[in-house]
Amino acid sequence: MNDIDTAIVVVAAGSGTRLGAVEPKAFVAIDDASILRHCLRGVFRARPAQVVVVAPETHLDEAREAVLAEAGSAAECVSVVAGGPTRQRSVAAGLAVLDPRVETVLVHDAARALTPPEVIDRVADAVRATGHGVLPVLDVVDTIKRTVGDDIVASVDRTELAAAQTPQGFPRRALMDAYANATTDFTDDTAVVAEAGLPVHRVSGSEDSFKITTPSDLARARDLVRRASQDQPTTDEAGDESEMADRIRDARQPLLPRVGVGTDVHAFGGEGTLWLAGLEWPGEPALSGHSDGDAVAHAIVDAVLNAAGLGDIGTHFGTARPEFAGAHADAFLGETARILADAGWRIGNVSVQMQAQRPKFAPRRIAAEAALTAALGAPVSVSATTTDGLGFTGRTEGVQVFAVAMVVPA
């Protein structure tokens, strides 16, 4: 390690239940590389440090492969250890293998996979300069309310609030002592040292350092990396790989509206009554499907997600999310609007055409458009036509829907 006096403990032992993935979160792919590998790219572009990767015991080999793929000549300064049942226990496992010469320790969540290397260096510099704990943060810009159940009970002064990120940095001895004397399990390392009385200072974080927790977070990360890689030069042209961080930041700010197309088909033969275009149609045969078979709503979801580059309906509403089994249009469209907003997009409008022999749509067109518009929070227009008896729709076997959506930067 020569004269390296800094260590970065990368916590990658989480299960990622909220992500809805089969494998642990850090090993879910963003593009052709895992969340962990993307995190390590930022870590290894920061100034040299001992790196300790804390991974699930079942995925230690995969973690070592990620290190070998990203570390290059720095691999000799990397350890991979098994994590514990809680984040605090996992961090403690990483601290146990620090080199004796390390004086400054950063604890970093692998789920903040796109953290720029300059944030990592900024935290380390501040720890050395102050001798205190250091937390990268973003100012809270939304109006914050305190609630009790469904009731708003008070406003919160957002000037006193900040959104915490990682890596969080500490003098080694202070962090080790705080962990040794912790009286409860914390989910945040600055809370551990604060209980021990160590002051904690803030430095600027980065909007790129968002935590990948939900499917919409993962879709956002994939979109940023995809759009950044579209401008990535060839190996001979690339030069310093740190340019990727700049490309990701540039990709965060789309300048032009975007258009997406979605389509969906469902066959008649489901249980219960028909749900279509956000409305129930008593007396009509139901469509079959994982949810209520509303092909209009599902085509809208695909069109909107496609326009924003955030995957498709299977990405966000697959069988891994049982809460959407049997769900109606308002649930799908409301969640889609939230996903778009979280990724920095606003839905402009959606145009839909449905092809079916039944139900007779014209008498309820206005009601359907109103229901869909209310659920999506953006104008939705719907037209319907038959196919002159041709094809499966003409034989009254099912419904086919096409949707076109426009989204704009929020």
C-alpha positions as a printed Julia matrix, in Angstrom:
410×3 Matrix{Float64}:
   0.0     0.0     0.0
   3.04    2.25    0.18
   2.04    5.48    1.96
  -1.74    5.2     1.51
  -3.43    6.45    4.7
  -7.08    6.38    3.58
  -9.53    3.5     3.28
 -12.93    3.27    1.61
 -15.33    0.64    2.93
 -17.87   -0.11    0.17
 -21.01   -1.6     1.7
 -22.57   -3.97   -0.86
 -24.24   -6.51    1.41
 -27.85   -5.33    1.18
 -30.61   -7.62   -0.05
 -32.37   -4.94   -2.1
 -35.87   -6.15   -1.25
 -37.47   -2.9    -2.4
 -35.75   -3.23   -5.76
 -37.7    -6.42   -6.4
 -34.65   -8.26   -7.78
 -33.74  -11.91   -7.34
 -30.05  -11.22   -6.62
 -28.66   -8.85   -3.95
 -28.95   -5.21   -4.98
 -25.26   -4.55   -5.65
 -25.19   -7.32   -8.24
 -28.15   -6.1   -10.29
 -27.06   -4.85  -13.72
 -27.3    -1.22  -14.79
 -26.01   -1.86  -18.31
 -23.48   -4.6   -18.96
 -22.03   -4.01  -15.49
 -23.45   -4.38  -12.0
 -24.31   -1.62   -9.54
 -21.18   -2.62   -7.6
 -18.94   -2.29  -10.63
 -20.28    1.18  -11.41
 -19.66    2.19   -7.8
 -16.1     0.87   -7.93
 -15.4     2.86  -11.08
 -15.95    6.05   -9.11
 -13.97    4.76   -6.15
 -10.94    3.84   -8.25
 -11.0     7.19  -10.05
 -10.66    8.95   -6.71
  -7.27    9.3    -5.07
  -5.57    5.99   -4.11
  -6.94    4.29   -1.01
  -7.3     0.89    0.53
 -10.68   -0.45   -0.61
 -12.72   -2.97    1.37
 -15.79   -4.41   -0.34
 -18.35   -5.88    2.06
 -20.59   -8.31    0.15
 -23.13  -11.02    0.99
 -21.42  -14.27    1.91
 -23.2   -15.91   -1.03
 -21.69  -13.44   -3.52
 -18.06  -13.08   -2.46
 -16.78  -14.57   -5.71
 -18.92  -12.17   -7.75
 -17.58   -9.28   -5.69
 -14.0   -10.37   -6.35
 -14.77  -10.55  -10.07
 -16.12   -6.98   -9.94
 -12.93   -5.83   -8.23
 -10.71   -7.52  -10.81
 -12.74   -5.96  -13.62
 -12.47   -2.41  -12.27
  -9.4    -2.11  -10.03
  -6.54   -2.58  -12.48
  -3.21   -2.12  -10.7
  -5.04   -1.07   -7.52
  -6.33   -4.62   -6.97
  -3.53   -5.31   -4.49
  -5.09   -2.68   -2.18
  -8.55   -4.32   -2.17
 -10.1    -6.78    0.28
 -13.45   -8.53   -0.06
 -15.18   -9.64    3.15
 -18.58  -11.05    4.1
 -21.15   -8.7     5.56
 -23.44   -9.15    8.54
 -27.21   -9.18    9.07
 -27.38   -5.37    9.45
 -25.61   -2.48    7.79
 -23.81   -1.65   11.04
 -22.51   -5.2    11.36
 -21.39   -5.11    7.73
 -19.44   -1.88    8.25
 -17.84   -3.4    11.34
 -16.7    -6.36    9.24
 -15.02   -3.96    6.83
 -13.35   -1.98    9.6
 -11.87   -5.2    11.01
  -9.54   -5.64    8.0
  -8.19   -2.09    7.69
  -4.48   -1.69    7.21
  -2.82   -0.43   10.43
  -1.51    2.64    8.59
  -4.97    3.9     7.64
  -5.93    7.1     9.47
  -9.01    8.26    7.49
 -11.96    5.98    6.73
 -14.79    6.6     4.27
 -17.92    4.43    4.37
 -19.71    4.32    1.02
 -22.94    2.63   -0.09
 -22.53    0.66   -3.32
 -26.13    1.62   -4.1
 -24.93    5.2    -4.73
 -23.31    3.81   -7.82
 -22.84    7.02   -9.83
 -21.14    9.08   -7.12
 -18.47   11.24   -8.81
 -14.88   10.71   -7.63
 -14.52   14.37   -6.68
 -17.17   13.9    -3.97
 -15.12   11.04   -2.52
 -11.97   13.18   -2.5
 -13.87   16.16   -1.05
 -15.02   14.1     1.94
 -11.55   12.67    2.59
  -9.95   16.13    2.43
 -12.48   17.55    4.89
 -11.88   14.75    7.4
  -8.13   15.37    7.31
  -8.61   19.13    7.61
 -11.07   19.07   10.53
 -10.49   15.82   12.38
 -14.26   15.45   12.54
 -16.91   13.37   10.82
 -17.89   14.58    7.36
 -21.21   14.06    5.56
 -21.91   14.95    1.9
 -25.4    16.43    1.6
 -27.82   18.11   -0.76
 -30.05   20.97    0.38
 -33.73   20.09    0.58
 -35.61   22.11   -2.03
 -39.13   20.69   -1.62
 -41.62   22.07    0.89
 -41.7    19.58    3.75
 -44.76   18.8     5.85
 -45.15   16.86    9.07
 -48.04   14.4     8.9
 -50.08   12.22   11.22
 -51.83    9.56    9.18
 -53.49   11.34    6.28
 -53.48   14.71    8.02
 -50.99   17.54    7.47
 -50.2    18.87   10.95
 -47.28   21.28   10.44
 -44.72   22.75    8.09
 -41.04   21.98    8.56
 -38.35   24.62    8.05
 -36.39   23.15    5.16
 -33.43   25.49    5.79
 -32.62   23.24    8.75
 -32.72   20.07    6.63
 -30.3    18.33    4.28
 -30.42   15.04    2.39
 -27.58   12.77    3.5
 -25.42   10.86    1.02
 -22.25    8.78    1.06
 -19.32    8.35    1.37
 -19.31    9.47    4.99
 -15.82   10.1     6.35
 -14.21    9.86    9.78
 -10.89    9.71   11.59
 -10.23    6.02   11.94
  -9.81    5.9    15.7
 -12.98    7.9    16.36
 -15.03    5.65   14.08
 -13.62    2.45   15.57
 -14.33    3.65   19.12
 -17.86    4.72   18.18
 -18.61    1.32   16.69
 -17.15   -0.47   19.69
 -19.38    1.49   22.08
 -22.58    1.76   19.99
 -25.68    1.06   22.07
 -28.08    0.41   19.21
 -28.14   -0.41   15.49
 -27.98    2.66   13.28
 -28.51    2.83    9.51
 -26.2     5.84    9.15
 -22.56    6.04   10.2
 -22.69    9.7    11.21
 -25.4     8.72   13.71
 -22.99    6.2    15.25
 -20.21    8.76   15.75
 -22.65   11.5    16.81
 -23.82    9.26   19.65
 -20.18    9.03   20.7
 -19.87   12.83   20.71
 -17.81   13.38   17.54
 -18.83   16.54   15.65
 -20.0    16.04   12.06
 -19.57   18.65    9.34
 -21.26   18.89    5.94
 -19.75   19.19    2.47
 -21.51   19.41   -0.88
 -22.79   16.16   -2.31
 -23.95   15.49   -5.86
 -27.29   14.9    -7.56
 -25.59   11.97   -9.33
 -25.11   10.3    -5.96
 -28.75    9.24   -5.6
 -29.36    5.89   -3.94
 -30.69    3.06   -6.09
 -33.47    1.67   -3.92
 -36.59    1.22   -6.06
 -37.18    0.07   -9.65
 -37.62    3.71  -10.7
 -34.2     4.56   -9.23
 -32.67    1.71  -11.21
 -34.4     2.89  -14.38
 -33.07    6.4   -13.78
 -29.52    5.08  -13.36
 -29.81    2.97  -16.5
 -31.08    5.94  -18.47
 -28.25    8.2   -17.3
 -25.58    5.61  -18.08
 -27.14    4.77  -21.44
 -27.33    8.39  -22.53
 -23.82    9.07  -21.27
 -22.43    6.06  -23.13
 -24.02    7.2   -26.4
 -21.45   10.0   -26.43
 -18.64    7.83  -25.09
 -15.63    7.82  -27.46
 -13.9     4.65  -28.56
 -11.09    3.21  -26.44
  -8.46    5.02  -28.51
 -10.29    8.32  -28.11
 -11.44    8.01  -24.52
  -8.35    9.11  -22.62
  -9.09    9.65  -18.94
 -12.07    7.52  -17.86
 -13.04   10.21  -15.35
 -14.76   11.91  -18.28
 -17.63    9.43  -17.79
 -18.72   11.28  -14.64
 -19.01   14.49  -16.64
 -20.97   12.66  -19.33
 -23.41   11.31  -16.77
 -23.97   14.8   -15.36
 -24.52   16.17  -18.85
 -27.0    13.38  -19.57
 -29.02   14.38  -16.52
 -30.22   17.5   -18.3
 -32.24   16.54  -21.39
 -32.92   19.62  -23.47
 -35.64   18.54  -25.89
 -39.04   16.85  -25.66
 -39.03   13.14  -26.4
 -41.65   10.86  -27.92
 -42.34    7.2   -27.18
 -44.63    4.52  -28.59
 -46.39    1.78  -26.64
 -48.66   -1.08  -27.61
 -50.56   -3.77  -25.76
 -52.81   -6.71  -26.58
 -55.08   -8.67  -24.27
 -57.48  -11.51  -25.06
 -60.98  -11.8   -23.74
 -61.42  -14.58  -21.23
 -60.5   -13.1   -17.86
 -62.53  -13.36  -14.67
 -65.03  -10.77  -13.52
 -66.09   -7.77  -15.57
 -64.25   -5.79  -18.2
 -61.91   -2.95  -17.18
 -60.76   -0.83  -20.1
 -59.48    2.76  -20.41
 -59.78    3.18  -16.66
 -63.5     2.32  -16.61
 -65.5    -0.73  -15.61
 -67.81   -2.07  -18.36
 -70.6    -4.11  -16.72
 -71.98   -6.89  -18.89
 -68.86   -7.08  -21.09
 -66.44  -10.05  -21.0
 -63.24   -9.39  -19.06
 -59.78   -9.27  -20.58
 -57.18  -11.65  -19.22
 -53.89  -10.46  -17.74
 -51.63  -10.22  -14.66
 -53.59   -7.17  -13.53
 -57.06   -6.23  -14.8
 -56.03   -6.59  -18.47
 -56.61   -2.89  -19.24
 -54.75   -2.75  -22.54
 -55.31    1.0   -22.89
 -53.65    1.8   -19.57
 -50.81   -0.62  -20.23
 -50.06    0.84  -23.66
 -49.96    4.31  -22.09
 -47.47    3.11  -19.48
 -45.19    1.64  -22.17
 -45.37    4.78  -24.31
 -44.54    7.12  -21.43
 -41.68    5.01  -20.09
 -40.32    4.5   -23.6
 -40.33    8.24  -24.26
 -38.28    8.91  -21.13
 -35.9     5.99  -21.74
 -36.97    4.33  -18.48
 -37.68    0.8   -19.66
 -41.16   -0.62  -20.11
 -44.09   -1.93  -18.12
 -42.28   -5.2   -17.4
 -39.37   -3.29  -15.87
 -41.53   -1.64  -13.23
 -44.74   -3.68  -12.91
 -43.7    -7.3   -13.43
 -44.75  -10.28  -11.37
 -42.11   -9.33   -8.79
 -44.5    -6.57   -7.67
 -47.53   -8.51   -6.44
 -49.27   -5.33   -5.3
 -50.13   -4.67   -8.96
 -51.86   -8.02   -9.46
 -55.45   -7.11  -10.23
 -54.66   -3.37  -10.08
 -56.58   -0.92  -12.23
 -55.45    1.93  -14.48
 -55.24    4.55  -11.73
 -52.59    2.54   -9.86
 -50.47    1.93  -12.98
 -50.72    5.46  -14.33
 -50.17    7.14  -10.97
 -47.01    5.11  -10.33
 -45.78    5.79  -13.87
 -46.2     9.54  -13.36
 -44.21    9.28  -10.13
 -41.41    7.36  -11.85
 -41.2    10.04  -14.55
 -41.13   12.86  -12.0
 -38.37   11.17   -9.99
 -36.3    10.9   -13.17
 -36.74   14.58  -14.01
 -39.46   14.32  -16.66
 -42.97   15.74  -17.04
 -45.62   14.08  -19.22
 -46.83   16.38  -21.98
 -49.7    14.37  -23.46
 -50.67   10.9   -24.64
 -52.69    9.9   -27.72
 -54.26    6.43  -27.82
 -55.96    4.38  -30.51
 -57.85    1.21  -29.59
 -58.78   -1.47  -32.11
 -61.67   -3.7   -31.02
 -65.12   -4.9   -32.01
 -66.39   -4.45  -28.45
 -67.19   -2.7   -26.21
 -68.89    0.2   -27.99
 -66.53    2.94  -26.96
 -67.92    6.22  -28.33
 -70.65    6.74  -25.67
 -68.03    6.61  -22.89
 -65.08    8.27  -24.61
 -65.28   11.49  -22.59
 -65.53    9.61  -19.28
 -62.58    7.39  -20.23
 -60.41   10.34  -21.22
 -61.26   12.1   -17.96
 -60.38    9.03  -15.87
 -57.07    8.45  -17.66
 -56.12   12.11  -17.55
 -56.82   12.31  -13.82
 -54.79    9.19  -13.08
 -51.78   10.19  -15.22
 -51.83   13.88  -14.39
 -51.5    14.76  -18.09
 -53.91   15.03  -21.05
 -54.93   11.7   -22.58
 -57.02   11.43  -25.75
 -58.46    8.13  -26.96
 -59.89    7.07  -30.3
 -61.36    3.7   -31.15
 -61.96    1.8   -34.37
 -62.87   -1.65  -35.62
 -60.88   -3.68  -38.14
 -63.76   -4.55  -40.48
 -63.9    -8.07  -39.12
 -60.22   -8.77  -39.89
 -57.76  -10.42  -37.54
 -58.17  -11.43  -33.91
 -59.83   -8.13  -33.01
 -62.3    -8.59  -35.86
 -63.11  -12.05  -34.54
 -63.81  -10.49  -31.12
 -60.97  -12.44  -29.55
 -59.29   -9.49  -27.91
 -58.27   -5.83  -27.9
 -55.22   -4.14  -29.42
 -54.06   -0.65  -28.38
 -51.42    1.76  -29.64
 -50.26    4.81  -27.67
 -47.91    7.72  -28.41
 -46.59    9.86  -25.54
 -44.58   13.05  -25.36
 -42.47   13.9   -22.31
 -40.53   17.08  -21.57
 -37.83   17.98  -19.03
 -39.36   18.9   -15.68
